[in-house]
Amino acid sequence: MKVVVFGGAGWLGRAVLANLTGKHQIRAFDRDPTAWETWKDTDGEWQDGEIVHGDLVNFADVHNATEGVDAIIHVAVYFWSEPGGYGEDDQKPFLINLKGLWNVLESARQRGIKRVVHIGSCQTVHPEGIFFTSEVRRPDGSLYAVCKRLQEEMCRQFYEAHGLRIIVLRPDYIVDSRLGMGRHREKLGPDGRPARNGWVCRHDLAEACRLAAESEVIDFDIFHIVGTPEADKTCNVARSRRVLGLTYKGDLEQYR
């Protein structure tokens, strides 16, 4: 199977590429060569497939990247590091998160691509004590949260309107249990950032991406992907193990 990974140079993207290597043909899409410098120190050079550069907001760039592929794994998201990110006048959350995803889904629809895997985002524990099923949406109202919820609704709409086969994965906070490091390069553990309910190792999430892309039986579904054992009581992570066949291997308990 040939798979294109949007956001391939990112924190999760690099783990997805490593997971797919040797199993599928890979095309990695990211904005430009500088994107690959961010995690070069932890993940090294990636030379196991095709690299395509382009603007996620430009439909032509996205459509070019999906040519000839069988599946899409969409992990791209707008992260902010400068003042004003996700502020009232910041247009990038809408352009990258929403227009970018629309480009990916519309391109998949036009090409008849058989599977799209999208990385959403969600709380692990609902503030009102409600169990998070696939039908219970994240309730918080930050601009980031709104964008991620709208992404999920867009995926539902493309499935219901066009029959596009989509699996949405809902992680909470993504860490690397092998490196002992979080998404913001913080040290994990009692002397740094201690483990909490909601963590998932990026390599387990990458495995979930591959299993979802390979699935022949799921038309549309939404799964929490969380590596901490207490999450079974608050969200549908047990279903991700059962339906996807996912085994969580990241040792998060060492960072309690």
C-alpha positions as CSV (number, residue, x, y, z in Angstrom):
1,M,0.0,0.0,0.0
2,K,1.2,3.5,-0.7
3,V,0.6,6.0,2.1
4,V,1.0,9.8,2.2
5,V,1.6,11.3,5.6
6,F,0.7,15.0,5.9
7,G,2.9,16.6,8.6
8,G,5.5,13.9,8.2
9,A,8.3,16.0,9.6
10,G,6.6,16.7,12.9
11,W,6.8,15.1,16.4
12,L,4.2,12.5,15.6
13,G,4.9,12.5,11.9
14,R,8.4,11.2,12.4
15,A,7.1,8.3,14.6
16,V,4.5,7.5,11.9
17,L,7.2,7.4,9.2
18,A,9.3,5.1,11.3
19,N,6.4,2.8,12.0
20,L,5.4,2.5,8.3
21,T,9.0,1.9,7.1
22,G,9.4,-1.6,5.7
23,K,5.7,-2.2,5.7
24,H,4.3,0.3,3.1
25,Q,5.5,2.7,0.4
26,I,5.7,6.2,2.0
27,R,5.3,9.7,0.8
28,A,5.9,12.4,3.4
29,F,4.5,15.9,3.0
30,D,5.6,18.9,4.9
31,R,6.0,22.6,4.3
32,D,9.7,22.9,3.4
33,P,13.1,21.5,4.1
34,T,13.5,23.5,7.3
35,A,10.6,21.5,8.8
36,W,12.8,18.4,8.9
37,E,15.4,20.1,11.0
38,T,13.2,20.3,14.1
39,W,13.4,16.7,15.1
40,K,16.6,15.7,13.3
41,D,18.5,15.5,16.6
42,T,16.1,12.9,18.0
43,D,15.0,11.0,14.8
44,G,17.9,11.6,12.4
45,E,17.6,11.9,8.7
46,W,14.6,10.2,7.0
47,Q,15.5,8.6,3.7
48,D,13.1,5.7,3.5
49,G,10.6,7.2,1.1
50,E,9.5,10.2,-1.0
51,I,9.5,13.7,0.4
52,V,7.1,16.3,-1.0
53,H,7.1,19.9,0.0
54,G,4.1,22.2,-0.2
55,D,1.5,24.4,1.4
56,L,-1.3,22.5,3.1
57,V,-3.6,25.5,2.6
58,N,-3.0,25.2,-1.2
59,F,-5.3,22.6,-2.7
60,A,-3.1,22.0,-5.7
61,D,-0.1,21.2,-3.5
62,V,-2.3,18.7,-1.5
63,H,-3.8,17.2,-4.5
64,N,-0.4,16.7,-6.1
65,A,0.7,14.8,-2.9
66,T,-2.3,12.4,-3.0
67,E,-1.7,11.2,-6.5
68,G,-1.3,7.5,-6.7
69,V,-1.7,6.8,-3.0
70,D,-4.0,4.2,-1.3
71,A,-4.3,5.9,2.1
72,I,-3.8,9.2,3.8
73,I,-2.5,9.7,7.4
74,H,-3.1,13.3,8.4
75,V,-1.2,14.4,11.4
76,A,-0.5,18.0,10.5
77,V,-1.6,20.7,12.9
78,Y,-0.8,24.3,13.7
79,F,1.4,24.7,16.7
80,W,2.3,28.1,17.9
81,S,5.5,29.4,19.4
82,E,5.3,33.1,18.8
83,P,3.2,35.8,20.7
84,G,-0.3,36.0,19.3
85,G,-0.5,32.3,18.3
86,Y,-4.2,31.2,18.5
87,G,-5.1,34.8,19.4
88,E,-8.0,36.8,18.1
89,D,-6.2,37.9,15.0
90,D,-4.4,34.7,14.2
91,Q,-5.7,33.3,10.9
92,K,-3.4,30.2,10.8
93,P,-5.6,28.0,13.0
94,F,-8.4,28.3,10.5
95,L,-6.2,28.1,7.4
96,I,-4.0,25.2,8.5
97,N,-6.3,23.2,10.7
98,L,-9.6,23.7,8.8
99,K,-8.8,24.7,5.2
100,G,-5.9,22.3,5.3
101,L,-8.0,19.3,6.4
102,W,-10.7,20.3,3.9
103,N,-8.1,20.1,1.1
104,V,-7.0,16.7,2.3
105,L,-10.5,15.3,2.5
106,E,-11.7,16.8,-0.8
107,S,-8.6,15.5,-2.6
108,A,-9.2,12.0,-1.1
109,R,-12.9,12.2,-2.3
110,Q,-11.9,13.3,-5.8
111,R,-9.3,10.5,-6.1
112,G,-11.4,7.8,-4.5
113,I,-8.8,7.1,-1.9
114,K,-9.9,4.2,0.3
115,R,-8.8,5.3,3.7
116,V,-8.1,8.6,5.6
117,V,-6.7,8.6,9.1
118,H,-7.0,11.9,10.9
119,I,-5.4,12.8,14.3
120,G,-7.9,14.7,16.4
121,S,-7.5,15.8,20.0
122,C,-9.5,15.4,23.1
123,Q,-9.6,15.5,26.9
124,T,-9.2,12.1,28.6
125,V,-11.5,13.0,31.5
126,H,-14.8,14.9,30.8
127,P,-15.2,17.8,33.3
128,E,-18.8,16.6,34.0
129,G,-17.8,13.0,34.5
130,I,-19.3,11.8,31.2
131,F,-17.7,8.8,29.6
132,F,-16.1,9.8,26.3
133,T,-17.6,7.6,23.6
134,S,-17.1,8.4,19.9
135,E,-20.3,10.5,20.1
136,V,-19.2,12.6,23.0
137,R,-17.3,15.7,21.8
138,R,-14.7,17.6,23.7
139,P,-16.5,20.4,25.6
140,D,-13.8,23.0,26.1
141,G,-13.9,26.3,24.1
142,S,-10.4,27.4,23.4
143,L,-9.6,28.3,19.7
144,Y,-7.5,25.1,19.5
145,A,-10.3,23.0,20.9
146,V,-12.8,24.5,18.6
147,C,-10.6,23.9,15.6
148,K,-10.1,20.3,16.6
149,R,-13.8,19.7,17.2
150,L,-14.6,21.3,13.8
151,Q,-12.1,19.0,12.2
152,E,-13.9,16.0,13.6
153,E,-17.2,17.3,12.4
154,M,-15.7,17.8,8.9
155,C,-14.6,14.2,8.9
156,R,-18.1,13.1,9.9
157,Q,-19.6,15.2,7.2
158,F,-17.4,13.8,4.4
159,Y,-18.2,10.3,5.5
160,E,-22.0,10.9,5.7
161,A,-22.2,13.0,2.5
162,H,-19.6,11.2,0.3
163,G,-19.0,7.8,1.9
164,L,-15.3,8.7,2.5
165,R,-13.9,6.0,4.8
166,I,-12.3,7.9,7.8
167,I,-10.9,6.9,11.2
168,V,-10.3,9.7,13.7
169,L,-7.9,9.1,16.5
170,R,-8.2,11.2,19.7
171,P,-4.9,11.4,21.6
172,D,-4.4,13.6,24.7
173,Y,-0.8,14.5,25.4
174,I,1.8,12.9,23.2
175,V,5.2,11.9,24.7
176,D,8.1,9.6,23.8
177,S,8.5,6.9,26.5
178,R,11.7,5.7,24.8
179,L,13.4,9.1,25.0
180,G,11.8,10.3,28.2
181,M,10.7,13.5,26.6
182,G,7.5,15.3,25.9
183,R,6.2,17.3,22.9
184,H,7.8,20.4,24.2
185,R,11.2,18.7,24.9
186,E,10.6,18.6,28.6
187,K,12.1,15.8,30.7
188,L,9.5,13.2,31.8
189,G,9.4,11.9,35.4
190,P,9.3,13.2,39.0
191,D,12.2,15.6,38.4
192,G,10.5,17.0,35.3
193,R,7.0,16.4,34.1
194,P,5.5,13.4,36.0
195,A,3.1,11.1,34.2
196,R,-0.6,11.8,34.4
197,N,-3.7,10.2,32.9
198,G,-4.0,11.1,29.3
199,W,-0.4,10.5,28.1
200,V,0.3,8.3,25.0
201,C,3.7,7.4,23.6
202,R,4.0,8.7,20.1
203,H,5.1,5.3,18.9
204,D,1.9,3.7,20.1
205,L,-0.1,6.4,18.4
206,A,1.9,5.8,15.3
207,E,1.0,2.1,15.5
208,A,-2.6,3.1,15.8
209,C,-2.3,5.2,12.7
210,R,-0.9,2.3,10.7
211,L,-3.5,-0.1,11.9
212,A,-6.3,2.3,11.1
213,A,-4.9,2.9,7.6
214,E,-4.8,-0.9,7.0
215,S,-8.3,-1.5,8.3
216,E,-10.6,-3.0,5.7
217,V,-13.7,-3.3,7.9
218,I,-14.2,0.2,9.5
219,D,-16.1,2.7,7.4
220,F,-16.1,5.5,10.0
221,D,-15.1,5.5,13.7
222,I,-13.5,7.6,16.4
223,F,-11.1,6.2,19.0
224,H,-9.3,7.6,22.0
225,I,-5.7,6.6,21.9
226,V,-4.3,6.9,25.5
227,G,-1.6,4.8,27.0
228,T,-2.4,5.2,30.7
229,P,-4.4,2.4,32.3
230,E,-6.8,4.6,34.2
231,A,-8.1,6.0,30.9
232,D,-10.2,2.9,30.4
233,K,-12.6,4.3,33.0
234,T,-13.1,7.6,31.3
235,C,-12.9,7.2,27.5
236,N,-13.2,4.5,24.8
237,V,-9.5,3.5,24.7
238,A,-10.4,-0.1,25.4
239,R,-12.3,-0.1,22.1
240,S,-9.2,1.0,20.3
241,R,-7.5,-2.1,21.5
242,R,-10.3,-4.4,20.6
243,V,-11.4,-3.0,17.2
244,L,-8.0,-1.8,15.9
245,G,-6.0,-4.6,17.5
246,L,-3.7,-2.1,19.1
247,T,-1.3,-3.1,21.8
248,Y,0.2,-0.3,23.9
249,K,3.9,-0.9,24.4
250,G,5.1,2.5,25.7
251,D,6.3,2.3,29.4
252,L,4.7,5.4,30.9
253,E,4.7,4.0,34.5
254,Q,8.4,4.6,34.8
255,Y,7.7,8.4,34.8
256,R,5.2,8.4,37.7
